Amino acid sequence: MNLQYIRQYIANVTDYDALANSDYSGQLDDIINEIYRQIFSEKPFTFAQKEVKVQVYTDASVVASGTYNGATKLTIVTATTDVPTWIEGNIVEIDNVEYDVLYCDRGLATRFYLKDVVPTFTSLTITFKQRFIRLPQDCVAILQVSRRSMEITPSDTGRMIPLTRYEDEYYNLPLDEKNLPQYWLPQDADYVRAPSVPPQVSATATAAGQGERTVSVAFTYVQYDLNGEAGEIESGLSPFSESVVLGDAQQLRVTIPALTSQGLSRRIYIANTATDRQFDGFYRVGELYPPTTGGNQDIDFTLDQFNNGTFVLDSTPYQYSDGYRQRIRLYPRQSEDFQLSVRYLFRPQPLFESSDTLELPSSHALIVAYGSLFDILNKHDNTQLAAMYKQKFDMEMIKLEQRFLTQMPRRFVKGFMQQSGVDTVPMFSPLKRI
């Protein structure tokens, strides 16, 4: 079941075609997506879970020299060998003091930058540490952390035991102890603020045959991206620029500043704002521009790509990470490289295209329409009909609980013990006269 079906169902009930009013259509999609996200974060439904492999790394040491640069307000460190790609956003120990690695040089694999003022050092052995592990950007809540293996090996941990921050502080678990990890602890999340101003955009000359296009442009900040999207954090979108009309012999030009001292890369997104637009989402264009890159960036796409659908197929939509990424810490810290298996509740991608399919079991997908109608009908003061769809929503939620909860709901179920499942509470209790 796709977004178009949900829209049509709501239109049939309200007797109003939302597509006739673009502003109302946008509001309707916002309500649909809010109910959609709410269902995924409500309970640990099996369809709302993912299990992914997260690579973790043990300590690595190199010989390096470093000098503070007052112009950029960064300490520039150059190693004698290539530094690991995973060190961005992690810790480096220099002369028994720990610093955070801001980013690595994209043109020189031996160089990286620190935000701190570090005293000048020469030919010193320094150590990189991955103390905190970033989880996928769509992670809502962690359900399980483990080290899975293909064979039976007694030395492997399997399921790791969760500890609270209070227990970590109470027992004063040493931060630098390295061994086979047995426990995991939640840590402060990483966060990157969204840009506060829209990008500067214009049209520039190119070869004819592009077609006339009308687009708005936004961009995001990206941090810790050298190791790929597995380790990066992407911010929310900036405000969108005013619509820019690109003629048949023009392409898009976006002017961005270099952000060397902040260590922030940039991604550019466009939305087609023409009246007969072919897509409703926000899609990446151009490249990932590293912190040292600034100035005019020319981006090419044609009207034919919009019309025949190849632009949507070839482009990556905005992932709605909002600059937030959860982190955990293993105790003891890993003494070898391995893949960590993490099972978690995930945030579904918003629905924008009419053909976007819900990541819900198709037999229960109408629950999104029921929840949306409750809000919409209340907005229009039709409380009686809203109450009916609220009841439909609640009944459908009970069906989801019965079929897709990892554990049985804590309810009394009629039947014998073998049929009713886990006996969560005593079957009998003493009677008391009131």
C-alpha positions in Angstrom: 0.0 0.0 0.0 1.4 3.4 -1.0 0.9 7.0 -0.1 -1.5 7.6 -3.0 -3.9 5.0 -1.6 -3.8 6.6 1.9 -4.5 10.1 0.4 -7.4 8.7 -1.7 -8.9 6.9 1.3 -8.8 10.2 3.3 -10.3 12.1 0.4 -13.2 9.6 0.1 -14.0 10.0 3.8 -13.7 13.8 3.9 -15.2 14.3 0.4 -12.4 16.7 -0.5 -9.5 16.1 -2.9 -6.4 17.4 -1.1 -4.5 17.6 -4.4 -6.7 20.5 -5.5 -5.0 22.7 -3.0 -1.2 22.3 -2.7 -1.0 24.0 0.7 -3.6 21.6 2.1 -2.0 18.7 0.4 1.3 19.5 2.2 -0.5 19.7 5.6 -2.2 16.4 4.9 1.1 14.7 4.2 2.6 16.1 7.4 -0.2 14.6 9.4 0.1 11.2 7.6 3.9 11.1 8.3 3.4 12.1 11.9 1.0 9.2 12.5 3.3 6.9 10.5 6.3 7.8 12.7 4.2 7.5 15.9 3.3 3.9 15.1 6.9 2.9 14.6 8.0 4.5 17.9 5.0 3.3 19.9 6.1 -0.3 20.7 8.8 -2.7 19.7 6.8 -4.2 16.8 8.8 -6.8 14.8 8.3 -4.8 11.5 9.8 -1.7 13.2 13.1 -3.4 14.0 16.4 -3.6 12.2 19.5 -5.6 12.9 22.7 -4.1 11.5 26.4 -4.7 11.7 28.5 -1.8 13.1 32.2 -2.0 12.7 34.3 -1.3 15.8 38.0 -0.7 16.0 40.7 -1.3 18.5 43.4 1.3 19.3 45.9 2.3 16.6 49.2 4.2 17.0 51.3 6.3 14.7 54.3 8.5 14.9 53.4 12.2 14.2 54.2 15.9 14.7 51.8 18.7 15.3 51.6 22.5 15.3 48.8 24.9 16.2 47.7 27.3 13.4 46.4 30.5 14.8 44.8 31.6 11.5 42.5 28.5 11.3 42.4 28.0 15.0 43.2 24.3 14.5 46.1 22.1 15.5 47.5 20.4 12.3 48.9 16.9 12.9 50.9 15.1 10.3 51.8 11.4 10.8 54.6 9.4 9.2 52.1 6.9 7.8 48.4 7.1 6.7 46.0 7.5 9.5 42.9 5.3 9.8 39.7 6.6 8.2 37.6 5.9 11.3 39.4 8.4 13.6 37.1 11.4 12.7 35.0 12.3 15.8 37.0 9.8 17.9 39.8 10.4 20.4 43.6 10.8 20.0 45.9 10.6 22.9 49.0 12.9 22.6 51.5 13.0 25.5 49.0 11.4 27.9 46.3 14.0 27.1 43.1 13.2 25.1 41.8 15.3 22.2 38.9 14.9 19.8 39.8 14.5 16.1 37.8 17.1 14.1 38.4 15.8 10.6 41.0 14.4 8.3 42.6 16.0 5.3 40.9 14.9 2.1 44.0 15.4 0.0 46.7 14.1 2.3 46.0 10.8 4.1 48.7 11.4 6.8 47.2 14.7 8.1 44.3 15.5 10.4 43.0 18.4 12.5 42.2 19.0 16.1 40.0 21.9 17.4 42.1 22.2 20.6 45.2 24.2 21.1 47.9 21.5 21.4 51.5 22.3 22.4 53.9 21.7 19.5 55.3 18.2 19.4 57.7 16.3 17.1 58.0 12.6 16.2 55.8 11.5 19.1 53.9 8.2 19.2 50.2 9.1 19.4 47.2 6.7 19.9 43.7 6.7 18.4 40.8 5.4 20.5 37.3 4.5 19.5 35.7 5.0 22.9 32.2 5.9 21.6 30.4 4.0 18.9 27.9 5.9 16.7 24.7 4.0 15.8 22.8 4.3 12.5 21.0 7.7 12.1 17.5 6.1 11.9 18.0 4.4 15.4 15.1 5.4 17.7 15.8 2.9 20.6 18.4 0.2 21.2 16.9 -3.2 21.8 20.0 -5.5 21.8 23.7 -5.3 21.4 25.7 -8.5 20.7 28.7 -10.0 19.0 27.3 -12.7 16.7 29.5 -15.5 15.3 29.2 -18.0 12.5 30.6 -20.9 14.6 30.3 -22.0 18.3 33.2 -20.3 20.0 33.3 -20.2 23.8 35.4 -17.0 23.8 32.8 -15.0 22.0 30.4 -13.0 24.1 27.2 -13.2 22.2 24.6 -11.0 23.9 26.2 -8.1 25.8 24.7 -6.9 29.1 23.3 -3.4 29.2 24.5 -1.1 32.0 23.0 2.3 33.0 25.0 5.5 33.3 24.4 5.4 37.0 26.1 2.0 37.3 29.0 3.2 35.2 29.5 6.1 37.5 28.8 4.2 40.7 31.4 1.4 40.0 33.8 3.9 38.3 34.4 1.6 35.4 37.8 2.5 33.9 37.7 4.2 30.5 40.9 2.8 29.3 40.5 -0.9 30.2 40.8 -3.0 27.0 39.7 -6.6 26.7 36.8 -8.7 25.3 33.7 -6.4 25.8 31.0 -7.8 28.0 28.8 -4.8 28.6 27.4 -1.8 26.7 26.4 1.6 28.1 24.4 4.5 26.5 26.3 7.7 26.0 25.6 11.3 25.0 24.4 11.5 21.5 26.3 13.3 18.7 24.5 16.4 17.3 25.1 18.7 14.4 23.1 21.9 14.1 21.3 22.6 10.8 22.4 25.7 8.7 20.4 28.8 9.6 20.4 30.5 6.2 19.6 29.3 2.7 22.3 28.8 0.1 23.2 31.4 -2.5 21.9 30.1 -5.8 21.9 31.4 -9.4 21.7 30.2 -13.0 24.8 29.9 -15.1 25.3 29.3 -18.8 25.8 25.7 -20.2 25.1 23.8 -23.4 21.5 24.0 -24.8 19.0 21.2 -24.4 18.6 21.2 -20.6 14.9 22.2 -20.6 13.3 24.8 -18.4 13.3 23.9 -14.7 12.1 25.6 -11.5 13.9 24.5 -8.3 14.5 25.5 -4.7 17.7 24.6 -3.0 18.8 23.8 0.5 21.9 22.2 2.0 23.0 20.3 5.1 26.1 20.1 7.2 27.9 16.8 7.3 30.5 15.8 9.9 32.9 12.8 10.2 32.3 11.7 6.6 35.7 10.4 5.6 34.7 6.8 6.6 31.5 7.0 4.6 27.9 7.3 5.7 28.5 4.5 8.3 30.2 7.0 10.5 28.9 10.4 9.4 26.3 12.7 11.0 24.1 14.8 8.7 22.2 17.8 10.0 18.7 18.9 9.2 18.0 20.9 6.1 18.7 24.7 5.9 15.9 27.0 4.8 15.1 26.6 1.1 16.2 29.4 -1.3 13.8 31.3 -3.4 12.8 29.5 -6.5 15.3 29.8 -9.3 14.2 29.3 -13.0 16.8 27.5 -15.1 16.5 28.1 -18.8 17.2 25.6 -21.6 20.9 26.7 -21.8 21.5 27.1 -18.1 22.5 25.0 -15.1 22.3 25.5 -11.3 25.1 27.3 -9.5 25.4 27.2 -5.7 27.9 29.4 -3.9 29.1 27.9 -0.6 31.7 29.1 1.9 34.7 27.0 3.0 34.3 25.8 6.6 37.9 24.8 7.3 37.9 25.7 11.0 34.5 24.1 11.7 35.3 20.8 9.9 31.9 20.7 8.2 31.2 19.2 4.8 28.1 20.2 2.8 25.4 18.3 0.8 23.1 20.1 -1.6 19.4 19.2 -2.1 16.8 20.4 -4.5 13.0 20.4 -4.6 11.2 20.8 -7.9 8.8 23.7 -7.4 7.3 23.9 -10.8 3.5 23.6 -11.0 3.6 20.2 -12.7 6.4 18.9 -10.5 7.3 15.2 -10.9 8.5 14.6 -7.4 7.7 16.0 -3.9 10.8 15.0 -1.9 14.2 16.6 -1.5 17.0 15.0 -3.5 20.8 15.2 -3.4 22.6 16.9 -6.3 26.2 17.5 -6.9 28.9 16.0 -4.6 29.8 16.0 -0.9 31.8 19.1 -0.6 34.5 18.8 2.1 35.3 21.6 4.7 38.1 23.1 2.6 35.9 23.5 -0.5 34.1 26.8 -1.2 33.1 29.1 -4.0 30.8 28.4 -7.0 29.7 24.8 -7.5 27.9 24.1 -10.8 25.3 21.3 -10.8 23.8 19.7 -13.8 20.4 18.0 -14.3 17.9 18.1 -17.1 14.1 18.4 -17.5 14.0 15.0 -19.3 15.4 13.4 -16.1 12.5 14.9 -14.1 9.9 13.8 -16.7 11.0 10.2 -17.3 11.7 9.5 -13.6 15.4 8.8 -13.9 16.3 11.7 -11.6 14.4 10.1 -8.7 15.9 6.7 -9.4 19.4 8.0 -9.7 19.3 10.5 -6.8 19.3 9.9 -3.0 16.5 11.5 -1.1 17.2 13.4 2.1 17.4 10.8 5.0 15.9 13.0 7.7 18.6 12.3 10.3 18.1 15.8 11.7 21.7 15.9 12.9 21.1 13.4 15.8 23.0 10.2 16.2 22.9 7.9 19.3 26.2 6.5 20.7 27.1 3.7 23.0 30.3 2.6 24.8 31.6 -0.9 25.3 33.1 -2.1 28.5 35.9 -3.1 28.5 36.9 -1.2 25.3 37.5 -3.6 22.4 40.9 -5.1 22.1 40.4 -6.1 18.5 38.5 -5.1 15.4 35.2 -6.8 14.9 31.6 -6.3 13.8 29.0 -5.5 16.5 25.4 -6.6 15.9 22.9 -4.0 17.0 19.1 -4.5 16.9 17.0 -1.4 17.3 13.7 0.3 16.6 14.1 2.4 13.4 12.5 5.6 12.2 10.9 5.0 8.8 11.6 7.3 5.9 8.9 10.0 5.4 6.3 9.5 2.6 6.5 12.1 -0.2 6.1 10.5 -3.6 2.7 9.1 -4.4 4.3 5.8 -5.1 6.1 5.6 -1.7 5.2 2.4 0.0 4.6 2.1 3.7 7.0 -0.1 5.7 4.0 -1.6 7.4 2.3 -5.0 6.9 -0.1 -4.3 4.0 -3.0 -5.9 6.0 -2.7 -3.2 8.6 -1.6 -0.2 6.6 -4.9 1.6 6.9 -4.1 2.3 10.5 -2.2 5.3 9.2 -5.3 6.6 7.5 -7.4 6.0 10.6 -5.0 8.0 12.8 -4.8 10.8 10.3 -8.5 11.1 9.9 -8.9 11.4 13.7 -6.6 14.5 13.6 -8.1 15.9 10.4 -11.8 15.5 11.4 -11.1 17.1 14.8 -9.4 20.0 13.0 -12.7 20.5 11.1 -14.9 20.1 14.3 -16.4 16.8 13.2 -15.8 15.3 16.7 -18.4 12.5 16.3 -16.8 11.0 13.1 -13.3 11.7 14.6 -14.2 9.5 17.6 -15.2 6.7 15.3 -11.9 6.7 13.5 -10.1 7.0 16.8 -11.8 3.7 17.8 -10.8 2.2 14.5 -7.2 3.3 15.1 -7.2 1.8 18.7 -8.7 -1.5 17.5 -6.1 -1.8 14.7 -3.3 -1.1 17.2 -4.5 -4.0 19.3 -4.3 -6.3 16.2 -0.8 -5.1 15.6 0.2 -5.8 19.2 -1.3 -9.3 19.0 0.6 -10.1 15.8 3.8 -8.1 15.7 4.9 -7.5 19.3 8.2 -9.3 20.2 6.5 -10.4 23.5 2.9 -11.2 24.2 0.8 -8.3 25.4 0.4 -8.4 29.2 -3.3 -9.2 29.0 -5.5 -12.0 30.2 -6.3 -14.2 27.3 -9.2 -16.7 27.5 -8.2 -20.3 27.3 -6.1 -22.9 29.1 -2.6 -22.2 30.2 -1.1 -23.9 27.0 -3.2 -21.6 24.8 -2.9 -18.3 26.8 0.9 -18.2 26.6 3.1 -16.7 29.3 1.4 -16.4 32.7 2.5 -12.9 33.5 0.5 -12.5 36.7 -1.0 -15.0 39.3 -4.1 -16.6 37.9 -5.9 -16.5 41.2 -5.9 -13.9 44.0 -7.6 -14.0 47.4 -11.1 -12.5 47.5 -11.7 -9.5 49.8 -15.0 -8.2 51.1 -15.5 -4.5 50.3 
